[in-house]
Amino acid sequence: MNDEVGEERNKTVRMDVSSMNVRGVEAYNDVSETFLSAWDPEGDKGRKYLLNPTIFRMIGPLENQRILDAGCGQGYLSRLMASAGADVTGVEPAKRLIEYARRSEQERSLGIQYLQRDLSRLGAIDNDGHFDAVVANMVLLDIADWQAAMSNCLEVLSPGGRLIFSLHHPCWTPNAANNWADYRRVELTEYLQSYEMQVTYGVNYHRPLSDYLNYALKLGASINEIAEPTYPTDLSDEELPDVGRHIPEFIVVSMSSKIAENV
């Protein structure tokens, strides 16, 4: 690692934040150490059994891949990918989360570069600015200014690179979990309109899946795969949520970008 890169990995810079994103970024500065450490080493159950395996399969062999973990949070996924041989850059705007990620890197160095950036105002990145894959794992649904964020994710891809993003499955709207618990069904009463959903920290934004797909297609991306991952069949019913055998929790999309090819 050269001195310039080392300084960039550790310094705190004044961050340019989209005015639309300020509320969401600041909400995560109240998270506890217990909350942050609970995500190690593989995330929660849904990430461990559904999202991580699907994302890794879509990326392919991780050795020597240049990957941007876009909205890396406390960095668990960055650490998993770096441990498998990837050259990882993690971007996260929330001060509390990026500090945890950087502290983890200091305690166990994996060569991860962490940058405190708003994904909607990404700016230049010092690895020549191109990645083999960009992973936005449960991130775009947290971002008010999501179109700028998606555009930036696509623009930093190398020719043939992939953007992989995950979302709560669109069937999960407010009170859906209660409907399943009470009636063993998911009731969808509003899908086509975009709206905010209050969560423990900040908000999630429900948007029709077509909003994300059509905007990426408009930017010149193409769809490789859409996955609705299911739990491994060898898990017992006691090891997974009851709904996990019947209704998908997440949707994962892999797209390729032609933006870099046309520059």
C-alpha positions in Angstrom: 0.0 0.0 0.0 1.5 3.4 -0.9 1.4 6.3 1.5 -1.2 8.2 -0.5 -3.6 5.3 -0.4 -2.9 4.7 3.2 -3.7 8.3 4.1 -7.0 8.1 2.1 -8.0 5.0 3.9 -7.7 6.6 7.3 -8.4 10.3 6.9 -11.7 12.0 7.6 -12.8 14.3 4.8 -15.6 16.7 4.5 -18.4 14.8 2.9 -20.7 16.1 0.2 -24.2 14.8 1.1 -27.3 15.1 -1.1 -29.8 17.3 0.7 -32.4 14.5 0.1 -30.2 12.0 2.1 -29.3 14.0 5.2 -32.0 12.6 7.4 -31.3 9.0 6.5 -27.5 9.4 7.0 -27.9 11.1 10.4 -30.3 8.5 11.7 -27.6 5.8 11.7 -25.3 7.9 14.0 -27.4 6.8 17.0 -26.8 3.0 16.6 -25.2 1.2 19.6 -22.1 -0.8 19.6 -24.2 -3.9 20.4 -26.2 -3.3 17.3 -23.1 -3.0 15.1 -21.2 -6.0 16.5 -24.3 -8.2 16.1 -23.8 -8.1 12.3 -20.5 -9.9 12.6 -19.3 -12.1 11.0 -22.0 -12.8 8.3 -24.9 -10.5 9.0 -28.3 -11.6 10.2 -30.0 -14.8 9.3 -31.5 -13.4 6.1 -28.1 -12.2 4.9 -26.2 -15.3 6.0 -28.5 -17.8 4.3 -30.1 -15.8 1.5 -28.3 -12.6 0.4 -24.6 -13.5 0.9 -24.7 -16.8 -1.1 -26.7 -15.2 -3.9 -24.5 -12.2 -4.2 -21.3 -14.3 -4.1 -22.7 -16.6 -6.8 -23.6 -13.7 -9.0 -20.1 -12.1 -8.6 -18.3 -15.4 -9.3 -14.8 -16.2 -8.0 -13.7 -13.3 -5.7 -10.0 -13.7 -6.0 -8.4 -10.4 -7.3 -11.8 -8.9 -8.2 -12.1 -5.2 -7.6 -15.3 -4.7 -5.8 -17.1 -1.6 -4.5 -19.3 -2.3 -1.5 -21.7 0.6 -2.0 -23.3 1.5 1.3 -21.1 -1.0 3.2 -22.6 -0.1 6.7 -20.4 -1.6 9.4 -18.4 -3.5 6.8 -19.4 -7.2 7.4 -19.8 -7.9 3.7 -16.6 -6.0 2.8 -14.7 -8.2 5.2 -16.3 -11.4 3.8 -15.3 -10.5 0.3 -11.8 -9.4 1.2 -11.3 -12.6 3.1 -12.0 -14.5 -0.1 -9.3 -12.5 -2.0 -11.2 -9.5 -3.4 -9.8 -6.0 -3.5 -12.6 -4.2 -1.7 -13.5 -0.5 -1.4 -16.3 0.2 1.0 -18.3 3.4 0.8 -20.6 4.5 3.7 -21.9 8.0 4.6 -22.9 7.4 8.3 -20.1 8.4 10.6 -20.9 5.7 13.3 -20.9 2.9 10.8 -17.8 3.9 8.9 -15.9 4.3 12.2 -16.8 0.7 13.1 -15.7 -0.6 9.7 -12.4 1.3 9.9 -11.7 0.1 13.5 -12.4 -3.5 12.4 -9.9 -3.0 9.6 -7.3 -1.7 12.0 -7.9 -4.7 14.3 -7.6 -7.2 11.4 -6.1 -5.8 8.3 -7.7 -7.2 5.1 -6.6 -4.4 2.8 -10.0 -2.8 2.6 -10.3 0.9 1.7 -13.1 2.6 3.5 -14.4 6.0 2.3 -17.0 8.1 4.0 -19.1 9.1 1.0 -22.7 9.6 0.1 -23.3 7.2 -2.7 -25.4 9.9 -4.4 -22.3 12.2 -4.4 -19.7 9.5 -4.9 -16.9 11.5 -6.5 -13.5 10.1 -7.6 -12.0 6.9 -6.2 -8.3 6.5 -6.4 -8.1 2.9 -7.8 -8.6 4.4 -11.3 -12.3 4.5 -10.6 -13.4 1.3 -12.2 -14.6 -1.9 -10.5 -15.4 -5.4 -11.7 -18.5 -5.4 -9.5 -20.5 -3.0 -7.4 -22.6 -4.5 -4.7 -25.4 -2.4 -3.1 -26.7 -4.8 -0.5 -30.0 -3.6 1.0 -28.9 0.0 0.3 -30.9 1.6 -2.5 -34.1 1.3 -0.5 -32.5 3.4 2.3 -31.6 6.3 -0.1 -34.0 9.1 -0.9 -31.8 10.3 -3.8 -31.6 6.8 -5.2 -31.3 7.6 -8.9 -28.1 9.5 -8.4 -26.8 6.6 -6.4 -27.6 4.0 -9.0 -26.1 6.1 -11.8 -22.9 6.5 -9.8 -22.8 2.7 -9.2 -23.1 2.0 -12.9 -20.6 4.7 -13.9 -17.7 3.2 -11.9 -18.0 -0.2 -13.4 -15.3 -1.5 -15.8 -16.6 -2.7 -19.2 -18.4 -5.9 -18.6 -18.7 -5.2 -14.9 -21.8 -6.0 -12.8 -24.0 -4.0 -10.5 -25.6 -6.4 -8.0 -28.3 -4.9 -5.7 -30.7 -6.3 -3.3 -34.0 -5.1 -1.8 -36.8 -6.3 0.4 -39.1 -8.2 -1.8 -41.8 -5.8 -3.0 -44.5 -8.0 -1.5 -43.3 -6.9 2.0 -45.3 -3.7 2.7 -46.3 -2.3 6.1 -48.2 -4.9 8.2 -47.3 -7.8 5.9 -45.5 -9.6 8.7 -48.6 -9.3 10.9 -50.8 -10.6 8.2 -48.7 -13.7 7.8 -48.6 -14.3 11.6 -52.4 -13.9 11.8 -53.6 -15.3 8.5 -50.6 -17.1 6.9 -50.8 -14.8 3.9 -49.2 -11.6 2.8 -51.7 -8.9 1.9 -50.6 -6.2 -0.6 -52.7 -3.1 -0.5 -50.4 -0.5 -2.1 -47.6 -1.4 -4.5 -47.5 1.1 -7.4 -47.0 4.2 -5.3 -43.7 5.1 -3.7 -43.8 5.8 0.0 -41.7 5.9 3.2 -41.7 3.1 5.8 -40.4 3.9 9.3 -37.8 1.4 10.5 -35.6 1.3 13.6 -33.1 3.7 12.2 -34.3 6.1 9.6 -36.7 5.1 6.8 -37.0 2.6 4.0 -38.5 3.7 0.7 -40.9 1.4 -1.0 -40.7 1.7 -4.7 -42.1 -0.5 -7.5 -39.4 -2.8 -8.7 -39.9 -1.5 -12.2 -38.6 1.9 -11.0 -35.2 0.5 -10.3 -35.0 -1.7 -13.4 -36.3 0.8 -15.9 -34.0 3.5 -14.7 -31.0 1.3 -15.0 -32.1 0.2 -18.4 -32.5 3.9 -19.4 -28.8 4.4 -18.3 -27.7 1.7 -20.6 -27.5 -1.3 -18.3 -28.8 -4.8 -19.1 -30.3 -7.4 -16.8 -28.3 -10.6 -16.2 -30.4 -12.2 -13.6 -33.2 -11.6 -11.0 -33.2 -13.9 -8.0 -35.6 -14.5 -5.2 -33.4 -16.6 -2.9 -34.8 -19.3 -0.7 -33.4 -20.9 2.4 -31.3 -24.1 2.1 -33.4 -27.2 2.2 -31.3 -28.8 4.9 -32.2 -26.2 7.5 -34.8 -27.3 10.0 -38.1 -25.3 10.4 -36.8 -24.2 13.8 -33.7 -22.6 12.1 -35.6 -20.3 9.8 -38.6 -18.0 9.8 -41.9 -19.8 9.1 -42.6 -17.6 6.1 -39.2 -18.6 4.6 -40.6 -21.7 3.0 -43.4 -19.8 1.3 -42.7 -16.2 0.6 -39.4 -14.6 -0.6 -37.9 -12.1 1.8 -35.6 -10.5 -0.8 -35.0 -9.9 -4.4 -31.5 -9.7 -5.9 -30.7 -8.2 -9.3 -27.6 -8.5 -11.4 -27.0 -6.0 -14.2 -24.2 -5.3 -16.6 -23.3 -1.7 -17.6 -22.5 -0.4 -21.1 -21.8 3.1 -19.7 -18.1 2.5 -19.4 -17.9 1.0 -22.8 -19.4 4.1 -24.4 -17.2 6.6 -22.7 
